[in-house]
Amino acid sequence: MGRLQRAASLIESLVEHLGLGDSMKLEQIKNRWHTLIGPPISLNTQPDFFKNAQLTINVSSNVWMAELRFHKDTIVSKLKDFGVASIRLRPGPVEWSNQLTEPELPDAVLSAGEIAYVESLSADIKDVELREALRRTALKSFARIKTVSGR
């Protein structure tokens, strides 16, 4: 056994002896969560606690809780290299759900006809705030469709 292997083994033993093994594994899982699990699941979940080979995962909503019940085995299999044998799902804060989203697409230029159509959609709405919100949303939607489709 080389010096590096002995040092690594010694550090690993020390970490386990100090009771830091589960904490280190949890941090490793957190750091790689989005790569290991992938969106959209990773954007609506967050590893929170790891002990005795069970990973507790915070889930952003009851809808996601129901959905994830069907994915438990897949999640565990993706985390087995970190010593995870089971997972426990619970409602809780998911701090990165607003930080990691799909990348912004560049705005497409809309034709005069498309803009006129959007204006006609909102023309009869009396409430100024609502009319402007609908107008902005429709313009953004048209631009997104145009950008994604390449038209």
C-alpha positions as CSV (number, residue, x, y, z in Angstrom):
1,M,0.0,0.0,0.0
2,G,1.4,3.4,-1.0
3,R,1.8,6.4,1.2
4,L,-1.1,8.1,-0.4
5,Q,-3.4,5.1,0.1
6,R,-2.3,4.8,3.7
7,A,-3.0,8.6,4.3
8,A,-6.4,8.3,2.7
9,S,-7.2,5.2,4.8
10,L,-6.1,7.0,7.9
11,I,-8.2,10.1,7.1
12,E,-11.2,7.9,6.3
13,S,-10.8,6.1,9.7
14,L,-10.5,9.4,11.5
15,V,-13.6,10.8,9.9
16,E,-15.6,7.8,10.8
17,H,-14.2,7.7,14.4
18,L,-15.2,11.4,14.8
19,G,-18.7,10.6,13.6
20,L,-18.3,12.9,10.5
21,G,-18.8,10.2,7.9
22,D,-22.5,10.8,7.4
23,S,-22.1,14.5,7.3
24,M,-19.4,14.3,4.7
25,K,-21.5,12.0,2.6
26,L,-24.5,14.4,2.9
27,E,-22.3,17.3,1.7
28,Q,-21.1,15.2,-1.2
29,I,-24.6,14.3,-2.2
30,K,-25.8,18.0,-1.9
31,N,-22.9,19.2,-4.1
32,R,-23.7,16.7,-6.8
33,W,-27.5,16.6,-6.4
34,H,-28.5,18.3,-9.6
35,T,-26.1,16.1,-11.6
36,L,-27.1,12.9,-9.9
37,I,-30.8,13.3,-9.8
38,G,-31.4,15.9,-12.6
39,P,-34.2,18.3,-13.2
40,P,-37.1,18.7,-12.6
41,I,-36.8,16.4,-9.6
42,S,-33.6,18.0,-8.3
43,L,-35.2,21.4,-8.5
44,N,-38.0,20.4,-6.2
45,T,-36.1,18.4,-3.7
46,Q,-33.1,18.9,-1.4
47,P,-31.1,16.4,0.7
48,D,-31.4,17.5,4.3
49,F,-30.1,14.7,6.6
50,F,-28.2,11.5,6.3
51,K,-27.8,8.9,9.1
52,N,-27.7,5.1,9.2
53,A,-27.8,4.8,5.4
54,Q,-31.1,6.7,5.2
55,L,-31.2,10.0,3.3
56,T,-34.0,12.4,4.4
57,I,-35.0,14.6,1.4
58,N,-37.0,17.8,1.7
59,V,-39.7,18.1,-1.0
60,S,-41.2,21.4,-2.2
61,S,-44.9,20.4,-2.4
62,N,-47.4,17.7,-1.8
63,V,-47.7,17.2,-5.5
64,W,-44.0,16.4,-5.7
65,M,-44.3,14.2,-2.6
66,A,-46.9,12.1,-4.4
67,E,-44.8,12.0,-7.6
68,L,-41.6,11.0,-5.9
69,R,-43.2,7.9,-4.2
70,F,-43.0,6.4,-7.7
71,H,-39.3,7.3,-8.0
72,K,-37.9,6.2,-4.7
73,D,-36.1,3.1,-6.0
74,T,-34.5,5.0,-8.9
75,I,-33.3,7.7,-6.5
76,V,-31.8,5.2,-4.1
77,S,-30.0,3.4,-6.9
78,K,-28.5,6.7,-8.1
79,L,-27.2,7.3,-4.6
80,K,-26.0,3.8,-3.6
81,D,-22.3,4.8,-4.2
82,F,-22.7,7.3,-1.3
83,G,-24.0,4.6,1.1
84,V,-27.7,5.4,0.7
85,A,-29.8,2.4,1.3
86,S,-33.2,4.2,1.7
87,I,-34.7,7.6,1.5
88,R,-37.3,9.4,3.5
89,L,-39.4,12.1,1.9
90,R,-40.8,15.0,3.9
91,P,-42.3,18.4,3.2
92,G,-39.6,21.1,3.8
93,P,-37.7,24.0,2.4
94,V,-36.0,23.6,-1.0
95,E,-33.7,26.6,-1.2
96,W,-32.5,26.3,-4.7
97,S,-35.9,25.8,-6.5
98,N,-35.9,29.5,-7.5
99,Q,-32.2,29.7,-8.2
100,L,-31.8,26.9,-10.8
101,T,-34.2,27.2,-13.7
102,E,-34.0,26.6,-17.4
103,P,-31.7,29.2,-19.1
104,E,-33.3,32.3,-20.4
105,L,-33.7,32.3,-24.2
106,P,-32.9,35.3,-26.2
107,D,-36.0,37.4,-27.1
108,A,-37.2,36.9,-30.7
109,V,-38.4,39.8,-32.7
110,L,-42.2,39.6,-33.2
111,S,-43.9,40.7,-36.4
112,A,-46.3,43.6,-36.5
113,G,-49.1,41.1,-37.0
114,E,-48.1,39.1,-33.9
115,I,-47.9,42.2,-31.8
116,A,-51.3,43.4,-33.2
117,Y,-52.8,40.1,-32.3
118,V,-51.5,40.3,-28.7
119,E,-52.9,43.8,-28.4
120,S,-56.3,42.6,-29.6
121,L,-56.3,39.9,-26.9
122,S,-56.0,42.5,-24.1
123,A,-57.9,45.4,-25.6
124,D,-61.2,44.7,-23.9
125,I,-59.8,44.3,-20.4
126,K,-60.7,47.4,-18.3
127,D,-58.2,46.8,-15.4
128,V,-55.0,48.4,-16.5
129,E,-52.7,46.2,-14.4
130,L,-54.4,43.0,-15.6
131,R,-54.4,44.1,-19.2
132,E,-50.7,45.0,-19.1
133,A,-49.8,41.7,-17.3
134,L,-51.7,39.7,-20.0
135,R,-50.0,41.7,-22.7
136,R,-46.5,41.1,-21.3
137,T,-47.2,37.4,-20.8
138,A,-48.6,36.9,-24.3
139,L,-45.7,38.8,-25.9
140,K,-43.2,36.7,-23.9
141,S,-45.0,33.5,-24.8
142,F,-45.0,34.3,-28.5
143,A,-41.3,35.3,-28.4
144,R,-40.4,32.0,-26.6
145,I,-42.3,29.9,-29.1
146,K,-40.7,31.7,-31.9
147,T,-37.2,31.3,-30.4
148,V,-37.6,27.6,-29.6
149,S,-39.2,26.7,-32.9
150,G,-36.6,28.8,-34.9
151,R,-39.4,30.7,-36.8
